[in-house]
Amino acid sequence: MRTYPAWLIATTLLPAIALSAVPAAAQGRDKPLPVVEKPAPPEKNPPGDIPDDQVFIEYRSPLGFSIKVPEGWARRDAGEGVTFSDKYGTVAVAVAPEAAPPTVASVKQTQVASLESSGRAVKVTHVKAEKLPAGEAVAVAYASNSDPNPVTNKAIRLENERYFFWKDGKLATLTMSAPYGADNADQWQLMAKSFRWQ
């Protein structure tokens, strides 16, 4: 059995003994508090309105859904879904396995809680059930900050609508985003109503 000098034992234990003598509340004072991101101020004349005369085209996904999206927007495919974007405007659909259909209560408990904890200065304004052509859906409206611009490091305030569609063990999450104050309500409704399972 190895033995250690008394001075080594004393200097090794001293910090632990000293720390244990300090009240627990005081021990945490040196730890930095988590930084809470503040909402970015809304733009005065936000770019991002989808024009009233915008042409929409149908996109059919190999993941088993279709949706109408603005013609000419850049498309980025991923294994779990697709994103269409133009400046700060985005339309994204992701598909994942889900055993049961979502309800307002389950979306508040899981999806909204995750959004608020992992999103950027998220403020949810409503969660409600909607009857759409694809069936019953749960809609979440919320504001958030964008990711910072890689050049200017500036974030802008966004408004978002997220819809949850379920069928046969699959959950599709449709998220539409635009700069806060952009007038896209009719166009977003058009896209949400155009969603179909194939």
C-alpha positions in Angstrom: 0.0 0.0 0.0 1.4 3.4 -1.0 1.8 6.1 1.7 1.8 9.8 1.0 3.5 12.6 3.1 1.3 14.3 5.6 1.8 17.7 3.9 0.6 16.4 0.5 -2.6 14.9 2.1 -3.2 18.2 4.0 -2.8 20.4 0.9 -4.9 18.1 -1.2 -7.8 18.0 1.3 -7.7 21.7 2.3 -9.6 23.1 -0.7 -12.3 20.4 -0.3 -12.6 21.1 3.5 -12.7 24.8 2.9 -15.4 24.5 0.2 -17.5 22.3 2.4 -17.5 24.9 5.1 -19.0 27.5 2.7 -22.8 27.6 2.4 -24.0 26.0 -0.8 -25.7 29.3 -1.9 -22.4 31.1 -1.7 -20.5 28.4 -3.5 -22.4 29.1 -6.7 -21.8 32.9 -6.7 -18.6 32.5 -8.7 -20.3 30.6 -11.5 -21.4 32.8 -14.4 -25.1 33.1 -14.8 -26.5 31.9 -18.2 -26.9 34.7 -20.7 -30.5 35.2 -21.7 -30.8 36.4 -25.3 -32.9 39.5 -25.7 -35.4 39.9 -28.5 -33.9 41.8 -31.5 -35.8 45.0 -32.3 -38.2 44.6 -35.2 -37.1 46.1 -38.5 -39.0 49.4 -39.4 -39.6 48.3 -43.0 -39.0 44.6 -42.9 -38.0 42.9 -46.1 -39.8 39.6 -46.6 -43.3 40.2 -47.7 -44.4 37.5 -50.2 -45.9 39.5 -53.0 -49.7 39.1 -53.6 -48.9 38.0 -57.2 -46.4 35.4 -56.1 -46.6 32.2 -58.1 -46.7 29.0 -56.1 -45.6 25.6 -57.4 -46.2 22.1 -56.0 -43.3 20.3 -54.4 -43.6 16.5 -54.0 -41.2 15.0 -51.5 -39.9 11.5 -51.4 -40.7 11.6 -47.7 -44.4 11.2 -48.6 -45.9 14.7 -48.7 -46.6 17.6 -51.1 -46.9 21.3 -50.5 -47.1 24.5 -52.6 -44.1 26.8 -52.2 -43.1 30.1 -53.7 -41.6 29.7 -57.2 -38.0 30.7 -57.5 -37.0 30.2 -53.8 -33.8 28.3 -53.2 -34.3 24.7 -52.1 -32.1 22.8 -49.7 -32.7 19.0 -49.2 -31.8 17.1 -46.1 -32.4 13.5 -45.0 -35.4 14.4 -42.8 -36.9 17.2 -44.9 -36.5 20.2 -47.1 -36.1 24.0 -46.8 -37.1 26.8 -49.2 -35.6 30.2 -48.6 -35.5 33.7 -50.0 -33.6 36.3 -47.9 -34.9 35.9 -44.4 -38.1 34.1 -45.5 -38.1 30.4 -45.1 -40.5 27.5 -45.5 -39.2 24.2 -44.0 -40.8 20.8 -43.7 -39.3 18.0 -41.6 -40.7 14.5 -41.1 -40.0 12.2 -38.2 -41.5 9.1 -36.6 -44.2 9.7 -34.0 -46.4 7.1 -32.4 -49.4 9.2 -31.6 -51.1 12.3 -33.2 -50.2 15.6 -31.5 -52.7 17.5 -29.4 -52.6 21.1 -28.1 -51.6 19.7 -24.7 -48.9 17.4 -26.0 -47.5 20.2 -28.2 -47.3 22.6 -25.3 -45.6 20.1 -23.1 -43.0 18.8 -25.6 -42.6 20.9 -28.7 -43.2 24.4 -27.2 -41.0 23.6 -24.2 -38.2 22.5 -26.5 -38.7 25.5 -28.7 -38.5 27.9 -25.8 -35.4 26.3 -24.2 -33.4 25.8 -27.4 -34.7 28.7 -29.6 -33.4 32.2 -29.8 -35.4 34.6 -27.6 -38.6 32.7 -28.4 -42.0 34.1 -27.4 -45.0 31.9 -28.1 -48.2 33.8 -28.8 -50.7 30.9 -29.4 -51.1 27.1 -29.7 -54.3 25.9 -31.3 -55.9 23.1 -33.2 -56.9 23.7 -36.8 -58.9 21.7 -39.3 -57.1 21.7 -42.6 -57.5 19.8 -45.8 -54.8 17.4 -44.7 -56.6 16.7 -41.5 -56.4 18.0 -37.9 -53.3 19.9 -37.2 -51.8 21.9 -34.3 -50.5 25.4 -35.0 -48.0 27.3 -33.0 -47.3 31.1 -33.6 -44.2 32.5 -32.1 -41.6 35.3 -32.5 -37.8 34.6 -32.4 -34.4 36.0 -33.3 -32.7 34.9 -36.5 -29.3 33.4 -36.5 -26.7 36.2 -36.6 -25.7 37.3 -40.1 -22.2 35.8 -40.7 -20.8 39.1 -42.0 -22.5 41.7 -39.7 -23.2 39.5 -36.7 -26.7 41.1 -36.6 -29.8 39.1 -35.8 -33.3 40.3 -36.8 -36.6 39.6 -35.2 -38.7 36.9 -36.9 -42.3 35.8 -36.8 -43.0 32.2 -37.3 -46.0 29.8 -37.8 -45.4 26.1 -37.2 -47.9 23.4 -38.0 -47.8 19.7 -36.9 -49.4 17.2 -39.2 -49.7 13.5 -38.3 -50.5 10.3 -40.2 -49.8 6.6 -39.8 -46.9 7.1 -37.3 -45.3 10.0 -39.1 -45.2 13.7 -37.9 -44.6 16.4 -40.4 -43.5 19.8 -39.0 -44.1 22.8 -41.3 -42.4 26.0 -40.2 -42.8 29.3 -42.0 -40.7 32.3 -41.0 -40.3 35.9 -42.1 -39.0 39.2 -40.6 -41.3 40.5 -37.9 -44.1 42.7 -39.3 -44.0 41.2 -42.8 -47.5 40.6 -44.1 -47.6 36.9 -45.1 -50.8 35.7 -43.4 -52.6 34.8 -46.6 -49.6 33.2 -48.2 -48.8 31.2 -45.1 -52.5 30.0 -45.0 -52.3 29.0 -48.6 -49.2 26.9 -48.0 -50.6 25.3 -44.8 -53.8 24.4 -46.6 -51.9 23.0 -49.5 -50.0 20.4 -47.4 -51.0 16.8 -48.3 -49.8 13.4 -47.3 -49.1 11.3 -50.4 
